[in-house]
Amino acid sequence: MTEWDKSVDLLIVGSGGGGMVAALATLDAGLEPLVIEKQALVGGSTGLSGGMVWLPNNPLMRRDGIADSHEDGLAYLADVVGDIGAPSSPARREMFLTAGSEMITFLLRKGVRLIRCPGWSDYYPNHKGGNAAGRGVEGIPFDAAELGAWSDKVQPSMARNFGFVVLTNELRSVQYFNRAPRAFAGFDALTPTESFGVARDGSRVVLSVRNSVSSIAVAENVPGIDAPAGRSQ
């Protein structure tokens, strides 16, 4: 008979967004998860992404009174993606839209601070079901010092590449600050705050949405995420 070092209710391979949300949901249900990760840092491919969640008719849109619907989301996927078979079947699309909203509500309840990306339009807003107001959701940046020793175990934010932290819509002003007066004004408004932050602590790291779930998982003491898979714990 095989003898195991540890027995848990749910074993999760990978500490990306999907794995971490699964771990949080497991804990919320009163069960014990274990997250294993082969990399030295927590975050997986989610930690390297742009950090935005695209979700039609999401709870933040409904809260702010932004016109959208489940049906429009389905229509947009049908018009833009089309019929490609099992990878994007009608059942999967239904699950994505339904469970996606439930996930956002769950994460908000667990303390992940999320915000809409107003004006960050769908890539094809003129297609059937498209939305120009923006269906994106992202995290509110926060000081990684709040994580203590864990700040060095979370995948670094893309903010390190810019030297300061911006929200999605602010990034447009940063990228095109020398092309339009409005963009320059937006960039100028960001500079004093960000410069102060860097001056206060040159090693300061600020995290955003792709790190938020990992950070909440740390706060919830999800087992196993403190060591890469295959190494002793």
N, C-alpha and C positions, 0 to 999 in steps of 0.2 A: 504494500500500500504506500502510495506517495505521501511524504511528509512535507508540508509547506511551512515556510518561515512565518507567513502571515496570511490571515484569512480576512477578506473584506466583502462588503455587499456589492460593490461595483469597482472593477479595475478599469482605469482609464489610461489609454496609451496616448501620450502627447499633452502638452500643457498650453495648447493654443486656445483661442476663444471658445471653440466648441467643447473641448475637454474641460476647461475651467467652469463654464456654465453648467455642464453636466455634473461636475463635482459639487457646485453650490446647490443645485437642485436636489442632489442626493442627500446632502447635509440637511437641507430644508425639510426633507421628508423623514428625518430622524434616522437615516442610514449612514453607513460608513463607506466613503470612497477612498481610493488610493490612486493618485496620479503619478505615473512614471514618465520620465522625460530623459532622452538620451543626450540632449544638449546641456551645456553648463548653465544656461540661463532659462528662466521661465518665460513663456510667451509664444513659442512656436512661430509658424508663418504669420499668424495674426499680429505678432509683435513687430513684424517687418513691413506690415501693410500700411496703406494710407490712413487707416483708422476710422473709416466711415462705414456705417451700416445703411444700406439702401433698403427701405421698407415702405411700400405704399400703405396709405391709411394707417400709419403708426399712431400709437397713443399720444405722442407729443403733437402731431398734426391735429388730432381730434381735440386735444386740450386747447390748442391755439385757434381753433375754428377754421383750419385750412381745409378747403374743399377737396375731398378725395373719397374713394370708396374701394371696397374689396373688388368689386366688379371692374372698376377702372384699372386696378392693378393687374387683374387677369387679362383684360383686353390689351394692355400694354405688352405684357409678356408674349401673348399670342401674336401680336403684330410685329414685334421686334425680333423675338427669338424664333417664332414659328414652330412648326412641327418637326422636332428633331428626335422624337422617340423617347425611350425610357429616361435618358438623362434629365429631361425637362418635361415629364409627363404631366397631364392635368392634375393627377393626384398629388404629385410633388409640388406643383405650383400652389395648390390649395393648402397643403401643409405648410409651405414656406410662409404664405401670407398670414395664415391663422396662428401657427405656433410662433411666428416672428413677433407678432404683437404681444402674445403672451410672454415671450422672453423679455421684451423691453419692459413690460409692466413688472415682471419678476425682478429684473436687475435694478429698477428704480426702487422697489421695495427693499432690496438688500443693501441699498446705499450707494450704488454706482450713479454718479452724477452725469446725466446725459442732457444734451441740448440739440435742438433742431439746427439744420444748416439752411437758414432761410435764403431763398433766391438761388440755391445751388440746384439748378434745373436738371430734370432728366436729360440724358444725352440726346434723346429724340423726342422733345416735348410735343412736336407736331404730329407724332404718330397717334394712333387710336389709344386712348387711355393715358396719354402722356400728361405730365404735370410740370408746369414751369415754376411753381412756387417752391419746389424742392421736397424730396422725400428722404433726404439724408439725415442721419442721426450720428452725433459724435460726442465724445466725452469732454467735460470741462477740465482743462489742464490744472494740475495740482503739483505742489512741491514734493518731490520724491523723498525729501528728508523725513516726511511723515512716516515713511516705511522703515526708518531706522536701518538696521543691518541688511534688511531685505532689499534696499534700494540698489544694491550691487548685483542682485540675483534676478532682476527683471530685465527683459530685452530693452536695450536703450531706445529711447524715442527718436523718431526722425528729426525731432527738433534740434538734435545735436548737429545736424548737417547745416542748419540755418544759423545757429548761435543764439536763437531765441524762439519762444513758443508762440504760435498763432493758431487761431481757429481757421476752419476751411475758408470761409469768406475773407478773412484777414489775409490769408496767404495770397489771394489774387492781388491785393494791394501791394504786397511785398514784391511779388514777381514783376509787376508792371508799374512800379512806383515812378519810373522815369518816362512813362508813356502818356499819362493822363493826369490832369490836376486832381481829380477825385481820388485816384489811386495814391498819388503822393500825399494827399491829406490824410488818407487812411494809414499809410505807412508812418507818417510823422506822428500820428496820435499813438502809435504803438511804441515808438522808440524810447521815450522817457521811462516808461514802466519797465520795459525789458532791460534797458541799460542799468537801471537801478538794481534789478534782480541779479544781474551778472556781477555788478560791482560789489554787491553785498557779500557774495560768495562765488568766487570764480569757478568752483567745482560743482555748483548747483546744477541739478538735473531736474527737469520738469517733465512729467509724464502726461499722456492724454489717453484717448479712448482705448487704444489697443492694449494699454497697460492696466486699464481700470479694473477689468474683471480679474486679472492676475492679482492686483493689489487687494481687492475685496476678498479673494480666496485666501490670501495671506492672513488677512485680519480674521477670517473664519477658521484659521488653522486647518486647512485642507491637508490631510496626511500625504507624505511622499514627495511633495514638490520641492523639498529642500535638498534633493540629491539627484543627479542624473541617473537614468536607468543603467543598471549594470555595475554601479558602484555601491560600496557598503554605506549603510545609513547609520 
